[in-house]
Amino acid sequence: MPETALPPVVSADEWAQARAELLVAEKEATRALDRIAAQRRRLPMVRFGEYTFRSTDGPVTLRELFGEHRQLALYQFMNAGPDAFCGGCTYFTENVVNLAGLARNDVAWATVSDMPIEQMAGYWQEKGWEHVPFASSAGTTFSADCGAGSGFLLNLFLRDGDNVFRTYSTGQRGVDRLLFSTNVSDLAAYGRQQDWEDSPEGWPQAPTYG
C-alpha cells in the first residue's frame, strides 16, 4: 500500500506567512457570506398552505410543528423506498444537534419524509435520533409543493398567528455547508477526503458515499 502524501514541511516563519495569506482569502469569504446573510434577511415571504402529517402520536399539522416558536426549520428527508434510506439524509441528520440553541433563537426543528411513519420510527430508533422531531408527509403534496419532489430540501418557515409563510429554502450544497463534521473536515489537512475535491496529488480520497 503506498504511503499517504503529506503537506510540505516548512519553517515556522514560512508557515505563518502562508497562513496569513490564506487568512486574507478567508476574511474576504466571511465578508461575502455576511453580505449574503443580510440579503437573505431581506427576502420576502410567501404564504404556505396547511398540511397534516402523521407522527407516532397521531396527526400533526405544519403549524403544530412550530410548537410555541415563531420560526421552523423543516428538513425533507428523501424517501428511498421500503427498507432503504438515503445516505446523504442520514449523514445530515446525524449532524442535527443543539436544538436547544435553535430554540433560544425562537426556531423549532423537525424532519418530514414521504416514508411511511412506521419506517421512519424504526429508523429513528435504530439511529438513536430521539432528539430529532419527525413526521411522515406521505399522502400529502407537501414535498411537491415545496419543491423537494423526490429529493431533499431544507425549508425555513415563519408563522404569524396561525398563518404560515415560507421565508427560505436550500438544497444540495446549501444543505451540505451546514454540517458540523464536514465543516471541521474542511479545516483539516486532508479535507473531506472525497474524490470531487481539488486536493494535492496523493491525498487520500474516496467517493462521497462509497
C-alpha positions as CSV (number, residue, x, y, z in Angstrom):
1,M,0.0,0.0,0.0
2,P,1.5,3.4,-1.0
3,E,2.2,5.8,1.8
4,T,-0.2,8.8,2.2
5,A,1.2,12.0,0.9
6,L,2.0,14.8,3.4
7,P,1.9,18.5,3.3
8,P,5.4,20.1,2.8
9,V,7.3,20.8,6.0
10,V,8.5,24.4,6.3
11,S,9.9,26.7,8.9
12,A,7.6,28.4,11.5
13,D,8.0,31.8,9.7
14,E,7.1,30.3,6.3
15,W,4.1,28.6,7.8
16,A,3.0,31.9,9.4
17,Q,3.3,33.7,6.1
18,A,1.3,31.1,4.2
19,R,-1.4,31.1,7.0
20,A,-1.6,34.9,6.8
21,E,-2.1,34.8,3.0
22,L,-4.9,32.3,3.5
23,L,-6.5,34.4,6.2
24,V,-6.9,37.3,3.7
25,A,-9.0,35.0,1.5
26,E,-10.9,33.6,4.4
27,K,-11.8,37.1,5.6
28,E,-13.0,38.0,2.1
29,A,-15.2,34.9,2.1
30,T,-16.6,35.8,5.5
31,R,-17.5,39.3,4.5
32,A,-19.2,37.9,1.4
33,L,-21.2,35.5,3.5
34,D,-22.2,38.3,5.8
35,R,-23.5,40.3,2.8
36,I,-25.4,37.2,1.6
37,A,-26.9,36.7,5.1
38,A,-28.0,40.3,5.1
39,Q,-29.7,39.8,1.7
40,R,-31.3,36.6,3.0
41,R,-32.8,38.5,6.0
42,R,-34.4,40.9,3.4
43,L,-36.1,38.1,1.4
44,P,-39.9,38.4,1.1
45,M,-42.0,35.5,2.2
46,V,-44.8,33.5,0.7
47,R,-47.9,32.1,2.4
48,F,-47.8,28.4,2.6
49,G,-50.8,26.0,2.8
50,E,-51.7,23.8,5.8
51,Y,-50.7,20.2,5.8
52,T,-51.5,17.4,8.1
53,F,-48.7,14.9,8.6
54,R,-48.5,11.6,10.6
55,S,-46.5,11.3,13.7
56,T,-46.1,8.5,16.2
57,D,-48.6,10.3,18.4
58,G,-51.2,10.8,15.6
59,P,-51.9,13.6,13.1
60,V,-49.8,16.7,13.4
61,T,-50.2,19.9,11.3
62,L,-47.4,22.0,9.8
63,R,-48.5,24.8,12.2
64,E,-48.2,22.4,15.2
65,L,-44.6,21.5,14.3
66,F,-43.7,25.1,15.3
67,G,-44.7,24.4,18.9
68,E,-44.5,27.7,20.7
69,H,-41.8,29.1,18.4
70,R,-42.4,31.6,15.6
71,Q,-39.9,30.0,13.2
72,L,-39.5,26.5,12.0
73,A,-36.6,24.8,10.2
74,L,-38.0,21.8,8.4
75,Y,-35.9,19.2,6.6
76,Q,-37.4,17.0,3.9
77,F,-35.7,13.6,4.3
78,M,-35.6,11.7,0.9
79,N,-37.8,8.7,0.6
80,A,-35.5,5.9,-0.9
81,G,-38.2,3.2,-0.8
82,P,-39.1,0.4,1.5
83,D,-36.2,-0.8,3.7
84,A,-33.9,1.8,2.0
85,F,-32.6,5.0,3.4
86,C,-30.8,8.0,1.8
87,G,-27.1,8.1,2.8
88,G,-26.9,11.8,2.4
89,C,-30.0,12.5,4.5
90,T,-28.8,10.0,7.1
91,Y,-25.4,11.8,7.3
92,F,-27.2,15.2,7.5
93,T,-29.5,14.0,10.4
94,E,-26.5,12.7,12.3
95,N,-25.3,16.3,12.3
96,V,-28.5,17.7,13.7
97,V,-27.6,18.8,17.3
98,N,-28.1,21.6,19.8
99,L,-31.8,22.1,19.1
100,A,-31.9,23.9,22.4
101,G,-29.7,26.6,20.8
102,L,-32.1,26.9,17.9
103,A,-35.0,27.2,20.3
104,R,-33.3,30.1,22.1
105,N,-33.4,31.9,18.7
106,D,-37.1,31.1,18.5
107,V,-36.6,28.4,15.9
108,A,-38.1,24.9,16.1
109,W,-36.7,21.9,14.2
110,A,-38.5,19.0,12.6
111,T,-37.8,16.4,9.8
112,V,-40.5,15.1,7.5
113,S,-40.4,12.5,4.8
114,D,-42.6,10.7,2.3
115,M,-41.6,7.5,4.0
116,P,-44.4,5.8,6.0
117,I,-44.3,6.8,9.6
118,E,-43.6,3.2,10.7
119,Q,-40.5,3.1,8.6
120,M,-39.3,6.5,9.9
121,A,-40.0,5.5,13.5
122,G,-37.9,2.3,13.2
123,Y,-35.0,4.1,11.6
124,W,-35.1,6.9,14.2
125,Q,-34.9,4.3,16.9
126,E,-32.2,2.4,15.2
127,K,-30.1,5.6,14.8
128,G,-30.8,7.0,18.3
129,W,-32.3,10.2,16.9
130,E,-34.9,10.6,19.7
131,H,-33.9,14.3,20.0
132,V,-34.9,15.0,16.3
133,P,-38.7,15.5,16.0
134,F,-40.1,13.8,12.9
135,A,-43.3,13.2,11.0
136,S,-44.4,11.5,7.7
137,S,-45.5,13.6,4.8
138,A,-46.6,10.5,2.9
139,G,-50.0,11.0,1.2
140,T,-49.7,14.8,1.2
141,T,-48.5,17.1,-1.6
142,F,-46.0,18.9,0.8
143,S,-42.8,17.6,-0.8
144,A,-44.0,18.6,-4.3
145,D,-45.4,21.9,-3.2
146,C,-42.2,23.0,-1.5
147,G,-40.0,21.9,-4.5
148,A,-38.3,18.9,-2.9
149,G,-40.1,16.4,-5.1
150,S,-38.4,13.0,-4.6
151,G,-35.3,14.6,-3.2
152,F,-34.3,16.5,-0.1
153,L,-34.7,20.2,0.9
154,L,-34.4,22.4,4.0
155,N,-37.2,25.0,4.4
156,L,-37.5,27.8,6.8
157,F,-40.9,29.0,7.9
158,L,-42.3,31.9,9.9
159,R,-45.7,32.0,11.5
160,D,-47.9,35.0,12.1
161,G,-50.6,33.8,14.4
162,D,-52.0,30.7,12.6
163,N,-50.7,31.8,9.2
164,V,-47.5,30.0,8.0
165,F,-45.1,31.6,5.5
166,R,-42.0,30.2,3.8
167,T,-39.0,32.5,4.1
168,Y,-36.2,30.4,2.7
169,S,-35.3,27.1,1.2
170,T,-32.0,25.4,0.2
171,G,-30.8,22.1,-1.1
172,Q,-27.6,20.4,-2.5
173,R,-24.5,22.3,-1.3
174,G,-26.7,24.8,0.6
175,V,-27.6,22.0,3.0
176,D,-24.1,20.5,2.9
177,R,-22.4,23.6,4.2
178,L,-24.5,23.4,7.4
179,L,-22.9,20.2,8.6
180,F,-20.6,20.2,11.6
181,S,-18.4,17.3,10.6
182,T,-17.9,18.4,7.0
183,N,-17.1,22.0,8.0
184,V,-14.5,20.8,10.5
185,S,-13.1,18.3,8.0
186,D,-12.7,21.3,5.5
187,L,-10.2,22.8,8.0
188,A,-8.2,19.6,8.3
189,A,-5.1,19.0,6.0
190,Y,-6.8,16.2,4.0
191,G,-10.2,17.9,3.8
192,R,-13.3,15.6,3.4
193,Q,-11.2,13.1,1.5
194,Q,-13.8,12.9,-1.2
195,D,-12.9,12.4,-4.9
196,W,-14.6,15.6,-6.1
197,E,-12.3,17.9,-4.0
198,D,-9.4,19.8,-5.6
199,S,-6.6,18.3,-3.4
200,P,-2.9,17.8,-4.0
201,E,-1.8,14.7,-5.7
202,G,-1.6,11.7,-3.4
203,W,-4.2,13.0,-0.9
204,P,-6.5,10.2,0.4
205,Q,-9.8,10.4,-1.5
206,A,-12.8,8.1,-2.0
207,P,-16.3,8.5,-3.4
208,T,-18.6,10.7,-1.3
209,Y,-20.8,7.8,-0.2
210,G,-18.5,5.0,-1.1
